């Protein structure tokens, strides 16, 4: 039986479908806090919640989780600097930069970044960036608590361009809802987050959003520099200085190379881009004498056995290096941070069972974040917080980037952003012991962007005696705070 509508109900025009009731959104959780940092008390407001991503018809396609910190008493928020932060993966939540370097709280690790004994805890972060800029931590779809509205929509976001577009839409939405369109704007990304940040700089400047500054931590923009693919000799050249730094750290080099890391790296860099690159380019045309000389030089710089290098045809990919360097000690070295050692089930296997540097950081960050977000920030949910890769359930679609086929590359997006916004500044932090995104590969990419000479002074770089997550090392955390602080100040002038 149907019930007739009330006599005073509004009439729906004939032929027009009934309008859908607006979706009820989850209200953000707002809390107030204070910490001691830099000898001062910082009072701040934390806003934690979801923003919807909608299609052109207004249908919600996903919800993106964010955590924002705004400094109290900092004056007109319309002119207060604002920094958006995310990590990489693809498939990583923003927790690493959040609780490792930028946010008002940080995870307690050992001074060199090794895992402490559980239980783990947070402390006030005396190195927080909140004293200079408000902070917004973004978890892209499939990370943290962020989810697609329907499982079949997930693939739309799990691609190079889909990821950039969705995070770009989040930034537009945040600027709109929180009335921050006139704030000086910054981006910070780590690892694949640097790929995203470079892409966003080019994508958003076309939509009227220009950044004052971008910080890249452990950068990878051009994947040709890191993919050990058949016929691509570039990674072997660009990883060699980090192989040498790793061998230096584990005391596998000759005494003259062990005495001074900086001098050793300069020597290795010079030979890598000249002698080694030339030897690899010759391929089978390399003479027996040239081959032997190359083997001896590689053994000297990597600490590997000459016979192993010969059997590897002068090319040792990353996972074979991390297994082989300390095989005699029945240990492996980390990819994310090659200072860390791992223990495999078998010392005779070809590649490591796991990355000991990931194993050292995952439990402290997972535990402390889950306690912090529910307790101190007051955000209650039974959803699993996807820390690193658990939420991406289908292959990432790399696709063509910036009209280029082949290896993904967003360096051209960054170059384009510089050309359209010559006021933008860039700071790039790299760790000497990072075998995921080696510092020499970053230098190569920056030197091959085709950036106009008038804009090259807009770029600063900093090298750290640490790994991929430079901030887990206490000395590097101090240096990062100092260098980024100077960078932000200069970008605002």
C-alpha positions, 0 to 999 in steps of 0.5 A: 500500500502506498501513502500519498505525499502530504498536500503541502509537500513541494512538487517535483517538476515533471521529467526531473529526477528526485534530488538525492539527499546530501550525504551526512559527513563525519564531523572532525574531532578538534582537540587542544594541546601544548608542548615545549619546543625550542625553549618555548611553549607551543599551544596548538589545535589538532583537527582530525577527520575525513574529507570526501572526494566527489566526482563531477556528479557530486557522488562520493568516491572516497574519504581521505583521512587527515590530521592538521595542527594549527598554532594558537595565537599565531595571528591571521591564519589567512597569512600563516604558512601551511604545509601539506605532508605525506609519505610514499610507498606507494601505499604508505601512510603519513605516519613516518614524517608525522611522528618522526620529524614534523609533528608535535610528538615523535617516536622515541628510537635509539640515537642511531634510529635502531628499535628500542625495547618495547613498549614504545612511547612518544615524547614532545617533539622539540624539533617540530616544524609547527613553530614556523608553519601549520601542518596537514598530514594526508593519508592517500586512498588505501593508506591510514584510514582513507578508503574508497567509497566502493571497492571497485573505485579503488583502482581509480586512485591507485595509479600515478596520475589518479593519486596526484589528482586525488591528493590535489583535490584534497588540497583544494578542498582543505584550502576551501573549507578551512579558508587558507587560500591566501596562506603561503603554501608548502609541500613535503614528501618522502620517498614516493611522496617526492614523486607525488610532490613533484607531480602535484607542483605541476598539476596544481599550478595549472589550477591556480595553486602555487607553492612557496616551497617544496621539501623532498626527503629521500627523493625519487622522481625519475624511476629510470635511476632506480630500476635494475632492468635489462638494458638499463645500466644507469642504476648501477652507476648511480647506486655505486657511491651508496654501495661504497658508503655502506661498505665504509660504514661496515668497515669493508674498505681498504684503510685509505678509503676508511679514513674519510667518508667524504673524500672516499665518496668524491673519488667513487662519484668521479669514477662512477660517472666516468670510468664505470659508466664507460665500461658498462656502455662498452658491454661485450666490446670491453677488453680483457684488461679493461674488464679486469681493471673495472672488477678491481676498482669495483671490489675496492669501492664495494667491499665485494669479492672480485670473483663475485663481481666478475660472475655478476658481469660487473653489475650487482643489483641492490638486493644481491648487494645487501645479501652479499656484503656481510655474507661472511658474517651471516648478516644482511644490510638494510635497503631503507637504511644500510647501517642496519643488519639482518639475520636470515634463515639461510646465509646461502640464499641469493637475496635477503629474507627481509629488510632489517631497517623496515623491521626496526621502525614498523612496530614503534610507529604502528604502536604509538600512532594507534595509541595516540590517534585514539587517545590524545587526538580522540579519533575513535574507529575500529578501522585498521590504520594501514601503515605500509602497503596493507591497503593497496590490494591491486597492482599500482598503475604507473602509466605514462607520466607527463606524456612520456612512455617508459619509466615513470618520471615526474621531474618534468612536472617539477620543471614545469612548476618552476617555469610557471612559478619562479618564486618556488624554492626546493630543498632536497634531503638525502641520506648516504646510507639510503639504498632505496633512493640513493643520493647520487641518483637524486643529484643526477635527476636534478641535473637532468631536469632541463631547468633554466639556469636562472632558476637553478639557485632556487634549489638547495640540497642537504646530505645526511649520514643516515638512511632513507628516513634521515630523521630517525637518527638523532644527529640528522634530526637536529640537522634537518630541523635547522636546514628546513627552518632556514629554507622555510624562512628563505622561501617566505622572503 
